[in-house]
Amino acid sequence: MFAEFKHTLRRLRGQIIGWSLGLGLYSLFMALFWDTVLEMEGLQEMIENYPPEMAAFFGGMTAITTPAGYMNTYYFSMMPVIAGVFAVITGAGLLAADEEKGILDLVLTYPISRTHMFWARLLALSLGLDIVMAAGWIGWYLPSLGTSMDVSAGAFLLPFLSLFAVLLLFAALALLFSMILPATRLAATVAGVLLVGNYLLIGIANLNEGLQTVAQVTPLHYYQGGFAVGGIEWPWVAGLLVGAFLLAGGGWLLFLRRDIRVGGERSWRLRLPFVGARMG
């Protein structure tokens, strides 16, 4: 199992390095701009002139002069969708991509069980997400030491824990879809659409109270973003992680029963009653 874990992590190293550099540099720039934003003349008037719909959709814009509001507005409000691209694409291709290439059946000829393969690869993906989150955290914390942003290292870490839980859940969802849908691309697309749809729903629900009930049963309702620096809701994080584990468990059960194909994408076989019928 450990060999499979290392192999998967090695295969993901390019994506992990790329996303770590991207999020780390973006974090660094946002942290360095903190003092510049605070020193802007007429900042409060500009905030008050924002369209109320825009401020409500993104949330936290009126608190942009606080570390939590600033981090949420310029960084964490967008991260579920931005970093979610890495999560859903990698999750969808974790097993199904090798199957479509025709190599998964060859790998399974080695003395490794499907259970060990499934959880070793998912654990490697989880560690990859951890590394990307750590790069973002370092990008915020180290530059902040030279600014007036008075946030501790532990407080900077809390929003990334909330983000990690959300990303792992949608990665597990994409993995589950890859066991159900006929192609990796389709699984990633459906999971991505659900992620973006959830993001839009949360924003629109801030404008329409009638949608609050629906939004409360979606994962991103329990994502705190930058506001977690003031204190994280641990039950929310635990709930998201439990949801990710349940989705992964469903994918694991389907993988145990899966007939591994030699290569290529599947297709849905629709049997129409009139096909093949003899003409009278």
VEXBA-741320 format. One record per residue (C-alpha): y, x, z. Coordinates in steps of 0.5 Angstrom, whole numbers, plus 500, padded with zeros to 3 digits. Example, Ala and Ser with C-alpha at 12.3 -4.5 7.8 and 13.67 -1.06 7.14 Angstrom:
2
491525516/498527514/
***
This chain:
280
500500500/505506502/503509495/505502491/512502496/514509494/512508486/516501486/522505490/522510485/522506479/528502482/532508484/536508477/539501479/539502486/544509485/548505480/549499484/550503490/556507487/559501484/559497491/561504494/567505490/570498490/569498498/573505498/579502494/579496497/579499504/585504502/589499499/589495506/596498508/599497501/598490501/601489508/607493506/608489500/615485501/615477500/607477502/607471506/612468501/607469496/601467500/605460501/606459494/599460492/596453489/593450495/587448491/586456490/587458497/582452499/576454494/576462496/577461503/581466508/587467503/592464508/589470513/590475508/594479513/588480518/582485516/577479516/581475511/583481507/575483506/573476505/578475500/578481496/571483497/566479500/567472497/565475490/559479493/554474493/555473485/556480484/551483488/546477486/545479479/542485482/538481487/535476482/534480476/530485480/526480484/524476478/521482474/518485481/511483478/512479472/515484468/509489469/505483467/509482460/508489459/501489459/500494465/499489471/492488470/491496469/494497475/490492479/484496477/486501482/483500489/489496492/489488493/494483490/497482497/498489499/501490492/506484493/508486499/509493498/514491492/518486496/519491501/521496496/526491494/528490501/530497502/533498495/538492498/539495504/541502501/546498497/549495503/549501506/553504501/558498501/559499509/560507508/565505503/569501507/568504514/570511512/577510508/579505514/579511519/585513515/589506515/591501520/585497519/582497527/575495525/569498529/563501525/559496528/564490526/564493519/556492518/556485520/558482514/553486510/548483514/550476512/550478505/543482505/540476508/543471502/541477497/534477499/533470499/535469492/531475490/525472493/527465490/527469483/520472485/517465486/520463480/517468476/510466478/512459476/516460470/513463463/518469463/521474467/528472463/527465465/526466472/532470473/536465469/534459473/535463480/542466477/544459475/542456482/546462485/552461481/552453482/551454490/557459489/561453486/559448490/561451496/568452493/569445491/566442497/572446500/577441496/572435497/570433503/565428500/561434498/560438505/554434506/551437500/554444501/551444508/544444506/545450501/544458503/551460502/554455507/551460512/554466509/560468513/563473508/568478511/569473517/563476520/567482523/570477528/563476530/556474526/552467527/545470528/542464528/545463521/542470519/535469522/535462518/536465511/531471513/526466515/528462508/527468504/520470507/518462506/520463499/516470498/510467502/510461496/510467491/505471494/500465494/501463487/500471485/493471489/491465484/494468478/491469472/494476470/495476462/494482458/501482455/507478453/511472455/507465457/509459454/509452456/503448453/505441452/499436450/502430446/497425446/498424438/497431436/490432433/488425433/485423426/488419421/485412420/
***
